[in-house]
Amino acid sequence: MKKFIVLALWAFSCRPLLAISMNFNGQVRSEASHYQDLGLGTGSLSSSKNFIQMRALLDPNLIIDDHFSIKSEWSLLTSPSFTPNATIPLGSGAGGWIFGDVNSAALVLTRAWLEWTSDFGVFRLGRMPVSWGYGLLYDAGNGLWDDFQTTYDRIEYRLHLGHVIGAVAYSKPRKFTAAGSDNDQDFYQAFLQYDNPESEIEGGILYEKQVRGSQQQGDLLGTSNPAVPSNPYKLPASDLNPYPLSNKTPYPLSNNVVDLYLKKTLGYLTLGGEVGWIVGTAAGYSGNGVPDNLNAFAVTLNASYEVHRLKIFTDFLYASGDNNLNGGHLNGFVLLHRNRRPGLILGRELLGPYYTNLVGYGSPVVYGAQDTFSGVIYLRPGVRFDWTPSLSSGLELILAQKAAVTDTDSKNLGIEVDIGTEFAMYKNFDLGGQVGYLFPGDGLQVPNPKGAFAGRATAALKF
């Protein structure tokens, strides 16, 4: 009887704990990829790149009660030497590992934050994902094939008033020392958002004040192609030509950012767009320690028409460049999120002089000549057809150019053709295949460039 009373008292005292519940979401993806002639005929490295890559992300949600929850994200294995790295401070990459990499790191906690929901709004505190609009500036990277994430240490308050959402937030993306604040980053943000599912319209305006300490420049920026830090693969000097994402990058310092976006559905037609503008100061390209004025913008426009089994779509992106970084003013939109990179080849893998043994570090803004920042202009029309509820195929074209060039440089980055098929083999489990071919342009800065081919087989599970 005494044992029963003790057990009953223990159960009663632990009743609040027993109310705690946990659920899990996540994704597992895998791809077997082959890239041929990524060097475009330069002969600097092997003519092909072959790998099997996998990624497993787990998103536990610990529900304390109706008001409190603790959310997180775990990357279950990464290959820091090969893929975008989830262990880099503040989760700049979504991780992944290459089969056969004995140096893979396991079980990395990339995000963890508290959410408190009350009658007065939603309060969030911790290391959390940040997203906005179409992702010109901020993209949480929750898409299945996203390789990069926006993750900030952040304090955020949101107030929901019907279809209107207002928010203020303070983000601390960087602090390398507790002594002073010379190495810090401080972002102060406010936004208004309107979301009405009934009228199928969504939009918003964001303002952010970004403050970065000047002493961090040497830590954040490398001295040559960041895809080959300290030249671990012993590449020849011709493959280490620095481009303006390197030591003398027009890296933003103290800035004001304004961003607007809008999405609207009209029957079968969906239209949308986003405009981002940054104005302030940036680290001078000359390295003289005197900040230069920064004034840059980007815009993306999207349209899709979907009827029955057919979907026709097109995406347009312009991110401003700068053809003279020595002019005392800087115009390159250096805040373009790295998930905004099109295609199987041009946007995912580095080409020409910047092709390396790494995986998934591609960017369409890396091809500027010395003393320039290329920016990018691309148009991506495509079509998708659902043969059955479980089988679909698609075709995409990517037409890419530099946004800014010198008189002796070429804008044309090339035209890429991608064809893919996806089959839903089981609930939430998809198999797919893609092939792509790049007709390279002279803007890739390779004499008489050779066309590049890619193919990959994919498998993905969401739960």
URNOR-V907693 format. One line per field, one symbol per residue. ss: DSSP state (H for helix, E for strand, C for the rest). phi: phi as a letter, one per 30 degrees, with the letter a starting at -180 (. if undefined). psi: psi as a letter, one per 30 degrees, with the letter a starting at -180 (. if undefined). A space follows every 10 residues. Layout:
ss=???
phi=???
psi=???
This chain:
ss=CHHHHHHHHH HHHCHHHHCC EEEEEEEEEE EEEEEECCCC CCCCCCCEEE EEEEEEEEEE EEECCCCEEE EEEEEEEECC CCCCCCCCCC CCECCEEECC CCCCEEEEEE EEEEEEEECC EEEEEEEEEC CCCCCCCCCC CCCCCCCECC EEEEEEEEEE ECCEEEEEEE EEEECCCCCC CCCCEEEEEE EEEEEECCCC EEEEEEEEEE EECHHHHHHH CCCCCHHHHH HCCCCCHHHH CCCCCCCCCC CEEEEEEEEE EEEEEECCEE EEEEEEEEEE EECCCCCCCC CEEEEEEEEE EEEEEEECCE EEEEEEEEEC CECCCCCCEE CCCCCCCCCC CCCCCCCCCC CHHHCCCCCC CCCCCCCCCC CCECCEEEEE EEEEEEEECC EEEEEEEEEE ECCCCCCCCC CEEEEEEEEE EEEEEECCEE EEEEEEEEEE CHHHCCCCCC CEEEEEEEEE EEC
phi=.ddddddddd dddceddddd bbbbblabbb bcbbbciddh jdidbedbbb accbbbccbd bccdadccbc cabbcdabce dbbecdcdei idbcikbcej ddcecchcdc baacbccbdc kccbbkcbdb bahdidcbbd iddecdcbbc bbdacbbbbc bidcbcabab cbdaacbdci bdcdbbccbb bbbbbbddch bbaabbbbcc bbddddeddd cdcaeddbeh hdchddedcc edcdbceced ddccbcbbbb babbcbidcb baabbbbbbl bbddddidic dcdcbbabbb bbbbbbbhcc bcbabbbbbd cbcadcdibb bdddcedddd bcidcdccbd chdcdbddbi cdadcccdde ibbdhabbbb dabbbcdbec bbbbbbcbcb bddbbddccc ddckbccbbb bbbddaeibc caabbbbccd cdddibdhdc dcbbaacbbb bcb
psi=eeeeeeeeee eefgeeeffk lklklakklk kjkkkkhffg gfgeakflkk lkklkjkkik jjjeafeklj llkkjfklif felkjffkkg hflgallkkf jfgkklikjf kklkkjkafg akkkkajlkk lkbggeekjf hflegkfllj kkkkkkkkkk ibfkkklklk kifkjfkfja gfglkkkkkk lkkkjjfegh kkllkkkkjk kkkfffefef kafajffikg hfghklefgg jklhgbegki kkcjlkkkkk lkkkkjcfkk lllkkkkkkb llkkffggfj klkkjlllkk kkkkjjkcfk kklkkkkkkk ajgjfggfkk gkifgkkffi kllfeefekk lbfgkaflkg glkggggklk gljeakkkki llkkkjelff klllkkkjjk lkfkllfglk fjflkkkkkl kkkjelkgjk klkkklkkjl lfffhkkhkk kkkkklklkk kk.
